[in-house]
């Protein structure tokens, strides 16, 4: 059975392992700068900068979704920005991803927000099909990033 819960301070090392796992999965480990100590400070202090949902299957960690809260001037309200969604390979096709996304939606609603937003690689057809199956709509908007120190 899949259960999803908010990560706690006691889960910092598990969250770090999941971040490393998704980075390895996407061959982007070189971009991970966070440490367990900085995760602890940024996510589990007085004013957390992010949230993490942990999925478990029969007591074993199966995956996670991380999120932040952003503000949309056009909407005039906050919305949930999902940063990562990752499920360990041995737990895929067991509805873990769906449970994470449903819990994210519930968390969003509980905060009084009406919109969730996230990015997906254009060539990740499996993820795109999964999100569309949930009823999400993909936008053709491009995403840019710019290194402020470069």
Backbone as JSON Lines, residues from 0, in Angstrom:
{"i":0,"aa":"X","n":[0.82,-1.17,0.0],"ca":[0.0,0.0,0.0],"c":[0.88,1.25,0.0]}
{"i":1,"aa":"X","n":[0.5,2.25,-0.79],"ca":[1.25,3.5,-0.89],"c":[0.67,4.5,0.1]}
{"i":2,"aa":"X","n":[1.56,5.1,0.89],"ca":[1.18,6.21,1.76],"c":[2.09,7.38,1.45]}
{"i":3,"aa":"X","n":[1.57,8.58,1.6],"ca":[2.36,9.79,1.36],"c":[2.22,10.7,2.56]}
{"i":4,"aa":"X","n":[3.34,11.24,3.0],"ca":[3.36,12.14,4.15],"c":[4.37,13.26,3.93]}
{"i":5,"aa":"X","n":[4.22,14.31,4.71],"ca":[5.2,15.39,4.7],"c":[6.48,14.89,5.35]}
{"i":6,"aa":"X","n":[7.61,15.23,4.76],"ca":[8.89,14.89,5.36],"c":[9.09,15.72,6.62]}
{"i":7,"aa":"X","n":[9.82,15.16,7.57],"ca":[10.14,15.85,8.81],"c":[11.65,15.99,8.93]}
{"i":8,"aa":"X","n":[12.08,16.67,9.96],"ca":[13.5,16.85,10.22],"c":[14.23,15.5,10.27]}
{"i":9,"aa":"X","n":[13.57,14.49,10.79],"ca":[14.18,13.16,10.87],"c":[14.43,12.54,9.5]}
{"i":10,"aa":"X","n":[13.82,13.08,8.45],"ca":[13.94,12.53,7.09],"c":[15.01,13.21,6.24]}
{"i":11,"aa":"X","n":[15.78,14.11,6.8],"ca":[16.73,14.9,6.01],"c":[17.65,14.02,5.17]}
{"i":12,"aa":"X","n":[18.22,12.98,5.76],"ca":[19.14,12.13,5.0],"c":[18.43,11.34,3.9]}
{"i":13,"aa":"X","n":[17.19,10.95,4.15],"ca":[16.4,10.25,3.14],"c":[16.11,11.2,1.97]}
{"i":14,"aa":"X","n":[15.74,12.43,2.28],"ca":[15.47,13.43,1.24],"c":[16.73,13.68,0.42]}
{"i":15,"aa":"X","n":[17.86,13.8,1.1],"ca":[19.13,14.01,0.39],"c":[19.42,12.84,-0.56]}
{"i":16,"aa":"X","n":[19.22,11.63,-0.09],"ca":[19.45,10.45,-0.94],"c":[18.53,10.46,-2.16]}
{"i":17,"aa":"X","n":[17.3,10.91,-2.0],"ca":[16.37,11.0,-3.12],"c":[16.8,12.06,-4.12]}
{"i":18,"aa":"X","n":[17.3,13.19,-3.62],"ca":[17.8,14.24,-4.52],"c":[18.97,13.72,-5.33]}
{"i":19,"aa":"X","n":[19.89,13.02,-4.68],"ca":[21.03,12.44,-5.38],"c":[20.55,11.39,-6.39]}
{"i":20,"aa":"X","n":[19.56,10.6,-6.03],"ca":[19.05,9.56,-6.93],"c":[18.44,10.16,-8.19]}
{"i":21,"aa":"X","n":[17.63,11.22,-8.06],"ca":[17.04,11.82,-9.26],"c":[18.12,12.49,-10.11]}
{"i":22,"aa":"X","n":[19.09,13.1,-9.46],"ca":[20.19,13.73,-10.21],"c":[20.97,12.68,-11.01]}
{"i":23,"aa":"X","n":[21.24,11.55,-10.39],"ca":[21.92,10.46,-11.1],"c":[21.05,9.94,-12.25]}
{"i":24,"aa":"X","n":[19.76,9.8,-11.99],"ca":[18.82,9.3,-13.0],"c":[18.85,10.19,-14.25]}
{"i":25,"aa":"X","n":[18.99,11.5,-14.05],"ca":[19.02,12.44,-15.17],"c":[20.45,12.79,-15.6]}
{"i":26,"aa":"X","n":[21.44,12.06,-15.06],"ca":[22.85,12.31,-15.36],"c":[23.22,13.77,-15.1]}
{"i":27,"aa":"X","n":[22.78,14.29,-13.93],"ca":[23.02,15.68,-13.59],"c":[23.55,15.84,-12.16]}
{"i":28,"aa":"X","n":[24.22,14.82,-11.67],"ca":[24.74,14.86,-10.31],"c":[25.67,16.06,-10.08]}
{"i":29,"aa":"X","n":[26.36,16.48,-11.11],"ca":[27.3,17.6,-10.99],"c":[26.59,18.9,-10.61]}
{"i":30,"aa":"X","n":[25.28,18.97,-10.76],"ca":[24.53,20.2,-10.44],"c":[24.02,20.24,-9.0]}
{"i":31,"aa":"X","n":[24.14,19.14,-8.29],"ca":[23.65,19.09,-6.9],"c":[24.67,19.79,-6.0]}
{"i":32,"aa":"X","n":[24.23,20.85,-5.36],"ca":[25.09,21.62,-4.46],"c":[24.64,21.5,-3.0]}
{"i":33,"aa":"X","n":[23.4,21.1,-2.8],"ca":[22.82,21.02,-1.46],"c":[23.51,19.92,-0.65]}
{"i":34,"aa":"X","n":[23.59,20.12,0.64],"ca":[24.12,19.12,1.57],"c":[23.02,18.79,2.57]}
{"i":35,"aa":"X","n":[23.16,17.69,3.29],"ca":[22.15,17.39,4.31],"c":[22.01,18.54,5.32]}
{"i":36,"aa":"X","n":[23.12,19.16,5.7],"ca":[23.05,20.26,6.66],"c":[22.31,21.46,6.1]}
{"i":37,"aa":"X","n":[22.57,21.81,4.83],"ca":[21.85,22.95,4.25],"c":[20.39,22.61,4.0]}
{"i":38,"aa":"X","n":[20.08,21.35,3.71],"ca":[18.68,20.91,3.59],"c":[17.96,21.12,4.92]}
{"i":39,"aa":"X","n":[18.62,20.72,5.99],"ca":[18.05,20.85,7.33],"c":[17.72,22.31,7.62]}
{"i":40,"aa":"X","n":[18.65,23.19,7.35],"ca":[18.46,24.61,7.64],"c":[17.4,25.24,6.74]}
{"i":41,"aa":"X","n":[17.41,24.91,5.45],"ca":[16.51,25.56,4.49],"c":[15.08,25.0,4.52]}
{"i":42,"aa":"X","n":[14.95,23.74,4.88],"ca":[13.64,23.13,4.76],"c":[12.93,22.78,6.05]}
{"i":43,"aa":"X","n":[13.67,22.8,7.15],"ca":[13.05,22.32,8.38],"c":[13.27,23.27,9.56]}
{"i":44,"aa":"X","n":[13.52,24.53,9.25],"ca":[13.67,25.53,10.29],"c":[12.36,26.25,10.55]}
{"i":45,"aa":"X","n":[12.47,27.46,11.11],"ca":[11.28,28.26,11.44],"c":[10.47,28.66,10.21]}
{"i":46,"aa":"X","n":[11.17,29.04,9.16],"ca":[10.49,29.44,7.92],"c":[11.05,28.6,6.77]}
{"i":47,"aa":"X","n":[10.49,27.42,6.57],"ca":[11.0,26.53,5.52],"c":[10.84,27.15,4.12]}
{"i":48,"aa":"X","n":[11.86,26.95,3.3],"ca":[11.84,27.46,1.92],"c":[11.23,26.46,0.94]}
{"i":49,"aa":"X","n":[10.99,25.25,1.39],"ca":[10.42,24.22,0.53],"c":[9.73,23.17,1.38]}
{"i":50,"aa":"X","n":[8.95,22.33,0.7],"ca":[8.32,21.19,1.35],"c":[8.66,19.93,0.59]}
{"i":51,"aa":"X","n":[8.55,18.8,1.25],"ca":[8.83,17.51,0.62],"c":[7.74,16.52,1.04]}
{"i":52,"aa":"X","n":[7.19,15.85,0.05],"ca":[6.26,14.76,0.29],"c":[7.01,13.46,0.06]}
{"i":53,"aa":"X","n":[6.95,12.55,1.02],"ca":[7.6,11.25,0.9],"c":[6.55,10.17,0.69]}
{"i":54,"aa":"X","n":[6.8,9.34,-0.31],"ca":[5.92,8.2,-0.57],"c":[6.59,6.95,-0.03]}
{"i":55,"aa":"X","n":[5.79,6.13,0.61],"ca":[6.28,4.86,1.14],"c":[5.37,3.73,0.68]}
{"i":56,"aa":"X","n":[5.99,2.61,0.4],"ca":[5.25,1.39,0.06],"c":[5.61,0.37,1.12]}
{"i":57,"aa":"X","n":[4.61,-0.02,1.89],"ca":[4.8,-0.99,2.97],"c":[5.99,-0.62,3.86]}
{"i":58,"aa":"X","n":[6.13,0.67,4.16],"ca":[7.16,1.15,5.07],"c":[8.5,1.49,4.44]}
{"i":59,"aa":"X","n":[8.68,1.19,3.14],"ca":[9.93,1.52,2.46],"c":[9.76,2.79,1.65]}
{"i":60,"aa":"X","n":[10.74,3.68,1.71],"ca":[10.68,4.92,0.93],"c":[10.7,4.56,-0.55]}
{"i":61,"aa":"X","n":[9.71,5.07,-1.28],"ca":[9.56,4.73,-2.69],"c":[9.82,5.92,-3.61]}
{"i":62,"aa":"X","n":[9.65,7.15,-3.1],"ca":[9.85,8.32,-3.93],"c":[9.5,9.59,-3.19]}
{"i":63,"aa":"X","n":[9.57,10.7,-3.91],"ca":[9.26,11.98,-3.3],"c":[8.82,13.01,-4.32]}
{"i":64,"aa":"X","n":[8.22,14.06,-3.8],"ca":[7.94,15.26,-4.58],"c":[8.34,16.43,-3.7]}
{"i":65,"aa":"X","n":[9.08,17.37,-4.28],"ca":[9.46,18.57,-3.53],"c":[8.75,19.76,-4.16]}
{"i":66,"aa":"X","n":[8.49,20.78,-3.34],"ca":[7.73,21.92,-3.83],"c":[8.09,23.2,-3.1]}
{"i":67,"aa":"X","n":[7.76,24.3,-3.74],"ca":[7.88,25.63,-3.14],"c":[6.57,26.36,-3.42]}
{"i":68,"aa":"X","n":[6.4,27.49,-2.76],"ca":[5.23,28.33,-2.98],"c":[5.68,29.59,-3.7]}
{"i":69,"aa":"X","n":[5.06,29.89,-4.8],"ca":[5.36,31.1,-5.58],"c":[4.11,31.96,-5.66]}
{"i":70,"aa":"X","n":[4.29,33.18,-6.11],"ca":[3.17,34.1,-6.25],"c":[3.01,34.48,-7.72]}
{"i":71,"aa":"X","n":[1.79,34.44,-8.21],"ca":[1.49,34.84,-9.58],"c":[0.78,36.19,-9.57]}
{"i":72,"aa":"X","n":[1.39,37.15,-10.2],"ca":[0.76,38.47,-10.29],"c":[-0.53,38.37,-11.1]}
{"i":73,"aa":"X","n":[-0.53,37.59,-12.16],"ca":[-1.72,37.46,-13.0],"c":[-2.86,36.81,-12.23]}
{"i":74,"aa":"X","n":[-2.55,35.77,-11.45],"ca":[-3.59,35.1,-10.67],"c":[-3.96,35.9,-9.42]}
{"i":75,"aa":"X","n":[-3.01,36.69,-8.96],"ca":[-3.23,37.42,-7.72],"c":[-3.23,36.51,-6.51]}
{"i":76,"aa":"X","n":[-2.5,35.4,-6.61],"ca":[-2.45,34.45,-5.5],"c":[-1.2,33.59,-5.59]}
{"i":77,"aa":"X","n":[-0.98,32.86,-4.51],"ca":[0.13,31.92,-4.49],"c":[-0.24,30.65,-5.25]}
{"i":78,"aa":"X","n":[0.78,29.94,-5.69],"ca":[0.58,28.63,-6.31],"c":[1.72,27.72,-5.9]}
{"i":79,"aa":"X","n":[1.5,26.43,-6.03],"ca":[2.53,25.45,-5.71],"c":[3.38,25.2,-6.94]}
{"i":80,"aa":"X","n":[4.68,25.3,-6.76],"ca":[5.62,24.95,-7.82],"c":[6.28,23.63,-7.42]}
{"i":81,"aa":"X","n":[6.01,22.59,-8.17],"ca":[6.62,21.3,-7.89],"c":[8.0,21.28,-8.53]}
{"i":82,"aa":"X","n":[9.0,21.01,-7.71],"ca":[10.38,21.03,-8.18],"c":[10.79,19.67,-8.74]}
{"i":83,"aa":"X","n":[10.63,18.64,-7.95],"ca":[11.01,17.29,-8.37],"c":[9.89,16.31,-8.05]}
{"i":84,"aa":"X","n":[9.75,15.33,-8.92],"ca":[8.93,14.15,-8.65],"c":[9.8,12.98,-9.07]}
{"i":85,"aa":"X","n":[10.03,12.07,-8.14],"ca":[10.91,10.95,-8.43],"c":[10.42,9.72,-7.69]}
{"i":86,"aa":"X","n":[10.43,8.59,-8.4],"ca":[10.07,7.3,-7.82],"c":[11.19,6.32,-8.15]}
{"i":87,"aa":"X","n":[11.69,5.65,-7.12],"ca":[12.71,4.63,-7.36],"c":[12.19,3.61,-8.36]}
{"i":88,"aa":"X","n":[13.08,3.12,-9.2],"ca":[12.69,2.22,-10.29],"c":[11.88,1.02,-9.82]}
{"i":89,"aa":"X","n":[12.27,0.42,-8.72],"ca":[11.58,-0.79,-8.26],"c":[10.14,-0.52,-7.81]}
{"i":90,"aa":"X","n":[9.78,0.77,-7.65],"ca":[8.42,1.11,-7.22],"c":[7.58,1.73,-8.34]}
{"i":91,"aa":"X","n":[8.16,1.86,-9.52],"ca":[7.4,2.46,-10.62],"c":[6.29,1.51,-11.07]}
{"i":92,"aa":"X","n":[5.24,2.09,-11.62],"ca":[4.05,1.36,-12.07],"c":[3.29,0.74,-10.89]}
{"i":93,"aa":"X","n":[3.45,1.34,-9.71],"ca":[2.7,0.88,-8.53],"c":[1.85,2.02,-7.96]}
{"i":94,"aa":"X","n":[1.6,3.04,-8.78],"ca":[0.77,4.19,-8.41],"c":[1.41,5.11,-7.37]}
{"i":95,"aa":"X","n":[2.72,5.03,-7.23],"ca":[3.44,5.89,-6.29],"c":[3.43,7.33,-6.79]}
{"i":96,"aa":"X","n":[3.73,7.53,-8.07],"ca":[3.72,8.87,-8.65],"c":[2.35,9.52,-8.55]}
{"i":97,"aa":"X","n":[1.32,8.75,-8.82],"ca":[-0.03,9.28,-8.71],"c":[-0.34,9.68,-7.28]}
{"i":98,"aa":"X","n":[0.05,8.86,-6.32],"ca":[-0.2,9.18,-4.91],"c":[0.53,10.47,-4.52]}
{"i":99,"aa":"X","n":[1.75,10.66,-5.01],"ca":[2.5,11.89,-4.72],"c":[1.79,13.11,-5.31]}
{"i":100,"aa":"X","n":[1.33,12.99,-6.54],"ca":[0.69,14.13,-7.19],"c":[-0.66,14.44,-6.56]}
{"i":101,"aa":"X","n":[-1.41,13.43,-6.18],"ca":[-2.7,13.65,-5.52],"c":[-2.47,14.35,-4.18]}
{"i":102,"aa":"X","n":[-1.46,13.9,-3.43],"ca":[-1.15,14.54,-2.14],"c":[-0.68,15.98,-2.35]}
{"i":103,"aa":"X","n":[0.07,16.23,-3.4],"ca":[0.51,17.6,-3.71],"c":[-0.71,18.48,-3.98]}
{"i":104,"aa":"X","n":[-1.66,17.95,-4.73],"ca":[-2.88,18.7,-5.04],"c":[-3.66,19.0,-3.76]}
{"i":105,"aa":"X","n":[-3.77,18.02,-2.88],"ca":[-4.46,18.2,-1.6],"c":[-3.74,19.25,-0.74]}
{"i":106,"aa":"X","n":[-2.43,19.21,-0.73],"ca":[-1.62,20.17,0.03],"c":[-1.83,21.57,-0.51]}
{"i":107,"aa":"X","n":[-1.89,21.68,-1.81],"ca":[-2.13,22.96,-2.47],"c":[-3.5,23.52,-2.06]}
{"i":108,"aa":"X","n":[-4.51,22.7,-2.17],"ca":[-5.87,23.13,-1.8],"c":[-5.96,23.52,-0.33]}
{"i":109,"aa":"X","n":[-5.3,22.75,0.53],"ca":[-5.35,23.01,1.97],"c":[-4.74,24.37,2.31]}
{"i":110,"aa":"X","n":[-3.85,24.82,1.47],"ca":[-3.22,26.14,1.69],"c":[-4.03,27.25,1.03]}
{"i":111,"aa":"X","n":[-5.13,26.9,0.4],"ca":[-5.98,27.91,-0.23],"c":[-5.52,28.31,-1.62]}
{"i":112,"aa":"X","n":[-4.66,27.51,-2.21],"ca":[-4.17,27.79,-3.56],"c":[-4.93,26.94,-4.57]}
{"i":113,"aa":"X","n":[-5.0,27.44,-5.79],"ca":[-5.8,26.74,-6.78],"c":[-4.99,26.22,-7.97]}
{"i":114,"aa":"X","n":[-3.67,26.39,-7.93],"ca":[-2.88,25.98,-9.1],"c":[-1.57,25.32,-8.67]}
{"i":115,"aa":"X","n":[-1.22,24.26,-9.4],"ca":[0.08,23.61,-9.27],"c":[0.79,23.78,-10.61]}
{"i":116,"aa":"X","n":[2.08,23.92,-10.54],"ca":[2.87,24.11,-11.76],"c":[4.17,23.34,-11.64]}
{"i":117,"aa":"X","n":[4.64,22.76,-12.75],"ca":[5.92,22.08,-12.75],"c":[6.46,22.0,-14.16]}
{"i":118,"aa":"X","n":[7.7,21.59,-14.26],"ca":[8.37,21.46,-15.56],"c":[8.67,19.98,-15.82]}
{"i":119,"aa":"X","n":[8.79,19.66,-17.09],"ca":[9.19,18.3,-17.47],"c":[10.03,18.42,-18.74]}
{"i":120,"aa":"X","n":[11.03,17.59,-18.84],"ca":[11.87,17.59,-20.04],"c":[10.99,17.23,-21.25]}
{"i":121,"aa":"X","n":[11.19,17.96,-22.35],"ca":[10.35,17.77,-23.54],"c":[10.43,16.36,-24.1]}
{"i":122,"aa":"X","n":[11.54,15.66,-23.86],"ca":[11.69,14.31,-24.41],"c":[11.27,13.21,-23.42]}
{"i":123,"aa":"X","n":[10.77,13.6,-22.26],"ca":[10.35,12.62,-21.27],"c":[8.89,12.24,-21.53]}
{"i":124,"aa":"X","n":[8.69,11.46,-22.57],"ca":[7.35,11.09,-23.03],"c":[6.55,10.33,-21.96]}
{"i":125,"aa":"X","n":[7.22,9.48,-21.21],"ca":[6.53,8.7,-20.19],"c":[5.95,9.63,-19.12]}
{"i":126,"aa":"X","n":[6.74,10.6,-18.68],"ca":[6.26,11.54,-17.66],"c":[5.13,12.41,-18.22]}
{"i":127,"aa":"X","n":[5.29,12.86,-19.45],"ca":[4.26,13.7,-20.07],"c":[2.94,12.94,-20.16]}
{"i":128,"aa":"X","n":[3.0,11.7,-20.59],"ca":[1.78,10.87,-20.68],"c":[1.17,10.67,-19.29]}
{"i":129,"aa":"X","n":[2.01,10.46,-18.29],"ca":[1.53,10.28,-16.92],"c":[0.8,11.53,-16.44]}
{"i":130,"aa":"X","n":[1.4,12.7,-16.62],"ca":[0.78,13.94,-16.16],"c":[-0.51,14.24,-16.93]}
{"i":131,"aa":"X","n":[-0.51,13.97,-18.23],"ca":[-1.73,14.18,-19.01],"c":[-2.83,13.23,-18.55]}
{"i":132,"aa":"X","n":[-2.47,12.0,-18.2],"ca":[-3.44,11.04,-17.69],"c":[-4.08,11.54,-16.39]}
{"i":133,"aa":"X","n":[-3.32,12.29,-15.6],"ca":[-3.86,12.87,-14.37],"c":[-4.8,14.04,-14.65]}
{"i":134,"aa":"X","n":[-4.75,14.56,-15.89],"ca":[-5.58,15.7,-16.24],"c":[-4.82,17.01,-16.32]}
{"i":135,"aa":"X","n":[-3.5,16.97,-16.14],"ca":[-2.69,18.18,-16.25],"c":[-2.53,18.57,-17.71]}
{"i":136,"aa":"X","n":[-2.32,19.85,-17.93],"ca":[-2.18,20.38,-19.29],"c":[-0.77,20.93,-19.45]}
{"i":137,"aa":"X","n":[-0.11,20.53,-20.53],"ca":[1.25,21.0,-20.8],"c":[1.2,22.33,-21.54]}
{"i":138,"aa":"X","n":[2.1,23.21,-21.19],"ca":[2.21,24.51,-21.84],"c":[3.43,24.49,-22.76]}
{"i":139,"aa":"X","n":[3.33,25.17,-23.87],"ca":[4.44,25.22,-24.81],"c":[5.42,26.33,-24.47]}
{"i":140,"aa":"X","n":[5.23,26.98,-23.35],"ca":[6.1,28.07,-22.93],"c":[7.51,27.54,-22.67]}
{"i":141,"aa":"X","n":[8.51,28.26,-23.14],"ca":[9.9,27.89,-22.89],"c":[10.34,28.3,-21.51]}
{"i":142,"aa":"X","n":[11.29,27.59,-20.95],"ca":[11.83,27.92,-19.64],"c":[13.28,28.3,-19.82]}
{"i":143,"aa":"X","n":[13.63,29.5,-19.38],"ca":[15.0,29.99,-19.47],"c":[15.6,30.04,-18.09]}
{"i":144,"aa":"X","n":[16.91,29.96,-18.02],"ca":[17.62,30.23,-16.77],"c":[18.87,31.04,-17.11]}
{"i":145,"aa":"X","n":[19.3,31.82,-16.17],"ca":[20.43,32.71,-16.39],"c":[21.25,32.76,-15.12]}
{"i":146,"aa":"X","n":[22.5,32.41,-15.19],"ca":[23.38,32.43,-14.04],"c":[23.69,33.87,-13.66]}
{"i":147,"aa":"X","n":[23.23,34.29,-12.51],"ca":[23.43,35.67,-12.06],"c":[24.9,35.98,-11.74]}
{"i":148,"aa":"X","n":[25.71,34.94,-11.57],"ca":[27.13,35.15,-11.25],"c":[28.04,35.01,-12.46]}
{"i":149,"aa":"X","n":[27.44,34.76,-13.61],"ca":[28.27,34.51,-14.8],"c":[28.17,35.58,-15.85]}
